[in-house]
Amino acid sequence: MRKIICSMIIASLLVVSLVGCSISSNRSNGNYAYDGDKIDARFLEGNQRFTFDIFKELNREDQNQSIFISPFSISTALSMTYQGAGGATKEGMAEALNYIGIEMETLNDSYRKLLAYLENIDDQVQLNISNSIWAREGGGFNEDFLDVNKDVFDAYVTELDFSRADAADIINTWIEDATEGKIDKMLQPPIPGNVVMYLINAIYFKGEWTEKFDENRSFEGSFHTEEGQIRDITMMSRNETTEYGEGDGFKVVRLPYGNGKTAMYSILPDENTSINDFIEAMDADKWREIRESISEEEDVVLRIPRFKIEYGIKTLTDSLIQLGMGEAFNEKADFSNIRPGIFIEDVLHKAVIDVNEEGSEAAAATVVIMAESAVMDPTTFIADRPFLFIIADDASDTILFIGKLFDIH
């Protein structure tokens, strides 16, 4: 029984990470090589390793469900935060993001060039990448940190009164707009009193297949889970020349979008290999082997499900700690280049994808939540339970009325 679910999960993973892969790839025909300003190879390789590192960590948590993330969104939001890290905190983030040995100037120059390239990747593909920083009003943040994020990541930076009742809604609206309405309500109001900053990346992708599937050839088929269950699905179908490859333990098809610079790679493990075992063995070398196996082949019988995945809102904290950046989540973290006494409280991620005969539409958002260390809870008086009340004349020290509010009708 072929594990078609691999094409759903790994191809979905690569829809939004492919942008980095297409630049670093040296395919034999050279059609998809990056032609502009050179980007540091260690940076591209590091992003690629992070893709598989974070995906495998999440897959270990969610082995029995579909997964879809944007590793590029996650690494971008964390790289914005990385600008303010120091000491062991910076070292741990560099380990997790695979930035060890890359100078900050080189990293930032590479990001600047990569983001500029992606803005104009294909006039037939819509790819929007948006970054923002929301700082608590009057928080006293390092202006150099904010300026470098404006410069390198083209981040929208603003102060906001987090105590406002609509503060979370304002940030959610920005995310919703940046993802063309695909992702909303990442934050639940009210914003906690210890939160001082949100660093956010949002990415939206919409591409039509270079060769669309004929909807009239789609048919009602079956999807077989590894647990032996059978799902009724719509199977897209075509029989024509296709970019196809196979190798040790896999088959793969490359389905390009637009002018061919971006593509979905659908990877099918051998029938005797579970999808989770296959993912556990995936790394940059295996990914290179998969791509290098591909060539055009005539009369390929191609069947792939029409599908949607919505994954998240997912906390990435445990996965990132496992990758080595636990120091950043500690109240003793060193983010003094942003502001002393803050740490990463959580990293949230959500991603969605819709694959059909026309093409694919995908969106993702990553929110890095920065909080104050050992902040004192504000004094509160919330009369949301029975209480005693007194009306008194203070001059004569006379109680005029006394009562107990036990219930309200």
C-alpha positions as CSV (number, residue, x, y, z in Angstrom):
1,M,0.0,0.0,0.0
2,R,1.6,3.2,-1.1
3,K,1.9,5.9,1.5
4,I,0.4,8.8,-0.5
5,I,0.3,10.8,2.7
6,C,4.0,11.6,2.2
7,S,3.1,13.7,-0.8
8,M,0.7,15.6,1.4
9,I,3.1,16.2,4.3
10,I,6.5,16.7,2.8
11,A,5.4,18.4,-0.3
12,S,3.4,20.8,1.9
13,L,6.5,21.4,3.9
14,L,8.4,22.3,0.8
15,V,5.8,24.6,-0.7
16,V,6.9,27.5,1.5
17,S,10.5,26.4,2.1
18,L,11.2,25.8,-1.6
19,V,12.1,29.4,-2.1
20,G,15.4,28.9,-0.3
21,C,15.9,25.5,-1.9
22,S,15.4,26.8,-5.5
23,I,18.2,29.3,-4.9
24,S,20.7,26.9,-3.6
25,S,19.9,24.1,-6.1
26,N,22.3,23.4,-8.9
27,R,20.1,21.4,-11.2
28,S,21.8,20.0,-14.3
29,N,19.9,22.2,-16.7
30,G,20.6,25.3,-14.7
31,N,17.1,26.6,-15.2
32,Y,16.4,27.2,-11.6
33,A,19.7,28.6,-10.3
34,Y,19.8,31.9,-8.5
35,D,21.0,34.6,-10.9
36,G,21.2,37.7,-8.8
37,D,23.6,38.9,-6.1
38,K,25.3,36.0,-4.4
39,I,23.9,34.9,-1.1
40,D,26.1,33.2,1.4
41,A,26.0,29.4,0.9
42,R,26.3,28.7,4.6
43,F,23.2,30.8,5.2
44,L,21.1,28.9,2.6
45,E,22.4,25.5,3.9
46,G,21.6,26.5,7.5
47,N,18.1,27.4,6.5
48,Q,17.7,24.1,4.8
49,R,19.0,22.1,7.8
50,F,16.7,24.1,10.0
51,T,13.8,23.1,7.8
52,F,14.3,19.4,8.4
53,D,15.3,19.9,12.1
54,I,12.2,21.7,13.1
55,F,9.9,19.5,10.9
56,K,11.2,16.3,12.5
57,E,10.8,17.7,16.0
58,L,7.2,18.6,15.3
59,N,6.6,15.2,13.6
60,R,7.8,13.5,16.7
61,E,5.0,15.3,18.6
62,D,2.3,14.8,16.0
63,Q,3.1,11.4,14.5
64,N,-0.6,10.6,13.9
65,Q,-1.7,13.8,12.2
66,S,-1.0,15.9,9.1
67,I,1.6,18.6,9.6
68,F,2.1,21.8,7.6
69,I,4.5,24.6,8.5
70,S,6.6,27.4,7.0
71,P,10.1,26.9,8.2
72,F,11.0,30.1,6.3
73,S,8.5,32.0,8.4
74,I,9.8,30.5,11.6
75,S,13.4,31.2,10.9
76,T,12.7,34.7,9.7
77,A,10.8,35.6,12.9
78,L,13.5,34.1,15.0
79,S,16.3,35.8,13.0
80,M,14.6,39.1,13.7
81,T,14.8,38.3,17.4
82,Y,18.4,37.0,17.0
83,Q,19.4,40.6,16.2
84,G,19.0,41.4,19.9
85,A,20.6,38.3,21.5
86,G,23.9,38.1,23.3
87,G,26.1,35.6,25.1
88,A,24.9,32.1,25.6
89,T,21.4,33.1,24.4
90,K,22.9,34.1,21.0
91,E,25.0,30.9,20.9
92,G,21.9,28.7,21.5
93,M,19.9,30.5,18.9
94,A,22.7,30.1,16.4
95,E,22.9,26.4,17.1
96,A,19.1,26.0,16.6
97,L,19.0,28.1,13.5
98,N,22.3,26.6,12.1
99,Y,24.0,30.0,12.0
100,I,27.2,29.0,13.9
101,G,30.2,30.6,12.2
102,I,28.1,33.1,10.2
103,E,28.8,36.7,11.2
104,M,25.8,38.9,11.8
105,E,26.8,41.2,8.9
106,T,26.9,38.3,6.5
107,L,23.6,36.9,7.8
108,N,21.9,40.2,7.5
109,D,23.3,40.8,4.0
110,S,22.1,37.4,2.9
111,Y,18.6,38.0,4.3
112,R,18.4,41.4,2.7
113,K,19.3,39.9,-0.7
114,L,17.1,36.8,-0.3
115,L,14.0,38.9,0.6
116,A,14.6,41.3,-2.3
117,Y,14.9,38.3,-4.7
118,L,11.7,36.7,-3.4
119,E,9.7,39.9,-3.9
120,N,10.1,39.4,-7.6
121,I,10.5,35.7,-7.9
122,D,7.8,35.1,-10.5
123,D,5.2,37.5,-12.0
124,Q,2.8,34.5,-12.3
125,V,3.2,33.6,-8.6
126,Q,2.0,35.7,-5.6
127,L,4.5,35.6,-2.8
128,N,4.1,38.1,0.0
129,I,6.5,38.2,3.0
130,S,5.7,40.6,5.7
131,N,7.4,41.3,9.0
132,S,6.4,43.5,11.9
133,I,7.5,44.4,15.5
134,W,4.9,45.5,18.0
135,A,6.5,47.1,21.1
136,R,4.8,48.0,24.3
137,E,4.3,51.7,24.5
138,G,7.0,53.4,26.6
139,G,9.0,50.2,26.8
140,G,12.4,51.8,26.4
141,F,13.7,49.5,23.6
142,N,17.1,49.7,21.9
143,E,16.6,51.9,18.8
144,D,19.5,50.2,17.0
145,F,17.7,46.8,17.3
146,L,14.5,48.3,15.8
147,D,16.4,50.1,13.1
148,V,18.3,46.9,11.9
149,N,15.0,45.1,11.6
150,K,13.5,47.9,9.6
151,D,16.6,47.8,7.3
152,V,17.2,44.1,6.9
153,F,13.7,42.7,7.2
154,D,11.7,45.7,6.0
155,A,9.8,45.3,9.3
156,Y,6.8,47.5,10.2
157,V,7.8,48.7,13.7
158,T,5.3,50.5,16.0
159,E,4.6,51.0,19.6
160,L,1.2,50.0,21.0
161,D,-0.6,50.4,24.3
162,F,-0.9,46.7,25.2
163,S,-3.5,47.6,27.9
164,R,-6.0,48.6,25.3
165,A,-8.9,46.3,25.0
166,D,-8.4,46.0,21.2
167,A,-4.6,45.7,21.2
168,A,-4.6,42.0,20.4
169,D,-7.2,42.6,17.7
170,I,-5.1,45.3,16.1
171,I,-2.2,42.8,15.8
172,N,-4.4,40.0,14.6
173,T,-5.8,42.3,11.9
174,W,-2.3,42.9,10.6
175,I,-1.7,39.2,10.4
176,E,-5.0,38.6,8.7
177,D,-4.2,41.3,6.1
178,A,-0.7,40.0,5.5
179,T,-2.0,36.4,4.8
180,E,-4.9,37.5,2.6
181,G,-7.4,36.5,5.3
182,K,-6.1,32.9,5.6
183,I,-4.9,33.3,9.2
184,D,-6.5,35.3,12.0
185,K,-6.8,35.4,15.8
186,M,-3.3,34.3,16.5
187,L,-3.4,36.2,19.8
188,Q,-6.2,35.9,22.3
189,P,-7.1,39.1,24.3
190,P,-6.2,40.6,26.6
191,I,-2.5,40.9,26.2
192,P,-0.8,39.7,29.4
193,G,0.8,42.3,31.6
194,N,4.3,40.8,31.3
195,V,4.4,40.8,27.4
196,V,6.6,43.6,26.1
197,M,7.0,42.8,22.4
198,Y,5.7,40.7,19.5
199,L,8.0,39.9,16.5
200,I,5.9,38.5,13.6
201,N,6.5,37.1,10.2
202,A,3.6,36.4,7.8
203,I,3.9,34.7,4.4
204,Y,1.3,34.2,1.7
205,F,1.8,32.1,-1.4
206,K,-0.5,31.5,-4.3
207,G,0.7,29.8,-7.5
208,E,-1.0,28.2,-10.4
209,W,0.5,25.0,-11.8
210,T,2.5,25.5,-14.9
211,E,0.5,22.6,-16.3
212,K,-2.9,22.6,-14.6
213,F,-4.8,19.5,-13.9
214,D,-8.0,19.0,-15.9
215,E,-10.8,19.1,-13.4
216,N,-12.8,16.8,-15.8
217,R,-10.2,14.1,-15.2
218,S,-10.4,14.2,-11.4
219,F,-12.3,11.3,-9.9
220,E,-13.5,10.1,-6.5
221,G,-10.8,7.8,-5.1
222,S,-9.6,6.3,-1.9
223,F,-6.8,7.3,0.5
224,H,-5.4,4.6,2.7
225,T,-4.0,5.5,6.1
226,E,-1.2,3.6,7.8
227,E,-3.7,2.4,10.3
228,G,-5.7,0.7,7.6
229,Q,-8.5,3.2,7.3
230,I,-9.9,4.2,4.0
231,R,-10.9,7.8,3.2
232,D,-13.0,9.0,0.3
233,I,-11.1,11.7,-1.6
234,T,-11.0,13.6,-4.9
235,M,-7.9,12.4,-6.9
236,M,-6.4,14.7,-9.5
237,S,-5.1,12.9,-12.5
238,R,-3.0,13.4,-15.6
239,N,-0.9,11.2,-17.9
240,E,1.8,13.3,-19.6
241,T,5.5,14.3,-19.6
242,T,6.4,15.0,-15.9
243,E,9.5,15.8,-14.0
244,Y,9.9,12.5,-12.2
245,G,12.6,10.8,-10.1
246,E,13.2,7.7,-8.0
247,G,15.9,6.4,-5.7
248,D,16.7,4.5,-2.6
249,G,13.3,4.3,-0.8
250,F,11.3,6.9,-2.7
251,K,9.6,8.2,-5.8
252,V,9.2,11.9,-6.5
253,V,7.5,14.3,-8.9
254,R,8.2,18.0,-9.3
255,L,5.1,20.1,-10.1
256,P,6.2,23.6,-11.1
257,Y,4.2,26.8,-10.6
258,G,4.2,29.8,-13.0
259,N,7.4,30.1,-14.9
260,G,9.0,27.2,-13.1
261,K,11.1,28.8,-10.4
262,T,8.9,27.5,-7.6
263,A,7.5,24.0,-7.4
264,M,5.9,21.4,-5.2
265,Y,7.9,18.2,-4.7
266,S,5.6,15.3,-3.9
267,I,7.7,12.5,-2.4
268,L,6.3,9.0,-2.0
269,P,8.2,6.5,0.2
270,D,8.4,2.8,-0.7
271,E,5.4,0.8,0.3
272,N,7.3,-1.0,3.1
273,T,8.5,2.3,4.7
274,S,6.3,4.2,7.1
275,I,6.0,8.0,6.5
276,N,7.3,8.8,10.0
277,D,10.4,6.6,9.5
278,F,11.0,8.3,6.1
279,I,10.7,11.8,7.7
280,E,13.1,10.8,10.5
281,A,15.7,9.9,7.9
282,M,15.2,13.2,5.9
283,D,18.1,15.7,5.9
284,A,19.8,18.1,3.5
285,D,21.7,15.2,1.9
286,K,18.6,13.1,1.3
287,W,16.9,16.2,-0.1
288,R,19.8,16.8,-2.5
289,E,19.6,13.1,-3.6
290,I,15.8,13.4,-4.2
291,R,16.2,16.6,-6.4
292,E,19.1,15.2,-8.3
293,S,17.1,12.1,-9.3
294,I,14.6,14.2,-11.2
295,S,14.4,14.3,-15.0
296,E,11.6,14.7,-17.5
297,E,9.9,11.4,-18.3
298,E,7.1,10.8,-20.8
299,D,3.7,9.3,-20.1
300,V,3.9,9.4,-16.3
301,V,0.6,8.3,-14.7
302,L,0.2,11.0,-12.0
303,R,-2.5,10.8,-9.3
304,I,-2.4,13.2,-6.4
305,P,-5.1,14.1,-3.9
306,R,-6.9,17.4,-3.8
307,F,-6.4,18.4,-0.1
308,K,-6.4,21.1,2.6
309,I,-4.4,21.2,5.8
310,E,-4.7,23.6,8.7
311,Y,-2.0,23.2,11.3
312,G,-1.8,25.2,14.5
313,I,-1.9,27.5,16.3
314,K,1.2,25.5,17.5
315,T,3.6,26.4,20.2
316,L,7.2,25.8,19.0
317,T,8.9,26.3,22.3
318,D,9.6,22.7,23.2
319,S,10.9,21.9,19.7
320,L,13.2,24.9,19.7
321,I,14.5,24.0,23.1
322,Q,15.3,20.6,21.8
323,L,17.2,22.2,18.9
324,G,19.5,24.0,21.4
325,M,18.0,27.4,22.1
326,G,16.6,26.8,25.6
327,E,18.6,29.7,27.0
328,A,16.4,32.1,25.0
329,F,13.3,30.9,26.9
330,N,15.0,31.3,30.3
331,E,14.2,34.3,32.4
332,K,18.0,34.9,32.6
333,A,18.2,35.1,28.8
334,D,20.4,37.9,27.3
335,F,18.4,40.1,25.0
336,S,20.0,43.2,26.4
337,N,20.4,44.5,22.8
338,I,16.6,44.8,22.7
339,R,16.1,45.7,26.3
340,P,17.5,44.2,29.6
341,G,15.4,41.8,31.5
342,I,13.3,40.1,28.8
343,F,13.1,36.6,27.3
344,I,11.2,34.6,24.7
345,E,8.0,33.4,26.5
346,D,6.7,31.5,23.5
347,V,6.8,31.1,19.7
348,L,3.5,30.5,18.0
349,H,3.0,29.2,14.4
350,K,0.1,28.5,12.2
351,A,0.0,27.4,8.6
352,V,-2.7,26.5,6.1
353,I,-2.6,25.1,2.5
354,D,-5.2,24.3,-0.2
355,V,-4.1,22.2,-3.2
356,N,-6.4,21.7,-6.1
357,E,-6.5,21.4,-9.9
358,E,-5.6,25.1,-10.4
359,G,-2.6,25.2,-8.1
360,S,-1.8,25.9,-4.4
361,E,-2.6,28.6,-1.9
362,A,-0.7,28.6,1.3
363,A,-0.2,31.0,4.3
364,A,1.7,31.0,7.5
365,A,2.4,33.2,10.5
366,T,5.0,33.0,13.2
367,V,4.8,35.1,16.4
368,V,7.7,35.5,18.8
369,I,6.4,36.7,22.2
370,M,8.9,38.6,24.4
371,A,8.1,39.0,28.1
372,E,9.6,40.7,31.1
373,S,11.6,38.6,33.6
374,A,10.3,38.4,37.2
375,V,7.8,41.1,36.6
376,M,5.6,41.9,39.6
377,D,1.9,41.3,39.0
378,P,-0.1,44.5,38.9
379,T,-2.4,45.3,41.8
380,T,-5.9,44.3,40.9
381,F,-9.4,44.6,42.3
382,I,-11.9,42.6,40.2
383,A,-15.3,42.3,41.9
384,D,-16.4,39.3,40.0
385,R,-17.6,37.3,43.1
386,P,-19.7,38.1,46.2
387,F,-18.5,41.1,48.2
388,L,-19.4,43.4,51.1
389,F,-20.1,47.1,50.6
390,I,-20.6,50.0,53.0
391,I,-21.8,53.5,52.6
392,A,-20.5,55.7,55.4
393,D,-20.2,59.3,56.6
394,D,-16.6,59.8,57.3
395,A,-16.9,63.0,59.3
396,S,-19.1,61.4,62.0
397,D,-17.7,57.9,61.4
398,T,-21.3,56.7,60.8
399,I,-22.1,53.7,58.7
400,L,-25.2,54.7,56.7
401,F,-25.6,51.5,54.7
402,I,-24.0,48.1,54.6
403,G,-24.7,45.3,52.2
404,K,-23.5,42.1,50.6
405,L,-23.7,41.5,46.9
406,F,-24.2,37.8,46.6
407,D,-25.9,37.5,43.2
408,I,-27.1,39.7,40.4
409,H,-30.4,39.2,38.6
